[in-house]
Amino acid sequence: MRHILTLIADRQSTSLTAAMIRRAGEAVKGAEPTILSDGEAADIPVDDLPDAIAMQEVLDNAPIDWIVTKSRGRRKGLLVADMDSTIVTSETLDELAAYAGVQAEIEAITRLSMNGEIDFSEALRKRVAMLRGLSLDALQKTWEKTELMPGAKELIATMRKHNALTALVSGGFTFFTGRVAEVVGFDRHHANVLIDDGKTLTGEVAEPILDRDAKKAALVRMAEERGLKLAATLAVGDGANDLAMLAVAGLGVAYHAKPIVAREARARVDHGNLRALLFAQGYPASAFVT
């Protein structure tokens, strides 16, 4: 069959039952399912793309994600991931702003930017300017409070074991991407550079700013370096500045995304964690590396 329908349950709140898998298979006239993780994920071969509304009804509106991929070339040779609210649970710039006493103001701008309501570069410059004079100690304090998204280490370790190149490409800052890349195991990281005077932030960010077009360009460039077709790439992110790279990737996944991203992306993870990206590539849980 031409496609694979992958069902993935949020194990924090539900379980993927045999009855759910059977009903989904019947609804899409699928072939015999393959269990990727008991109670968590299953693959169903299908010929035709399922209807979104019908799938929700079949799954009783349970917190279960479903992703459709082509049967061939499911395992990707390049992963490009956003950082904030994707690989880590927070927006690091918003958290940093708390130490400058401007968190509410910066969070408001972040929301507009992530929803695509204002230009990303303009929003970034405006937010960074509000941090002028902030002690560099605040960067370390923010890092110490930053938490990884569940499944992040499994995702990267498993893909690297299977020879994929993994890159963290963020509209955030290298201070954080460098540390996240080291802890999680990414091969590369790219982000914006905060300018400081040795003691405090100057309120400036180095140009050119890494924005949505730069994210897309990074994915295309790395694919070319590896001799990969774009169909062999995977991108994941949650904000409007991720849309361009999600659109060109072979599998572009909106992860717990802002409304504009969830609407436009071809694949979504609304409930589960980053393990879902491995299941979508056909990896069984027994093959995961931690």
Secondary structure, 3 states (H helix, E strand, C coil): CCEEEEEEECCCCCCCCHHHHHHHHHHCCCCCCEEEECCCEEEEEECCCCCHHHHHHHCCCCCEEEEEEECCCCCCCEEEECCECCCECCCHHHHHHHCCCCHHHHHHHHHHHHCCCCCHHHHHHHHHHCCCCCECHHHHHHHHHCCECCCHHHHHHHHHHCCCEEEEEEEEEHHHHHHHHHHHCCCEEEEECEEECCCEEEEEECCCCCCHHHHHHHHHHHHHHCCCCHHHEEEEECCHHHHHHHHHCCEEEEECCCHHHHHHCCEEECCCCCHHHHHCCCCCHHHCCC
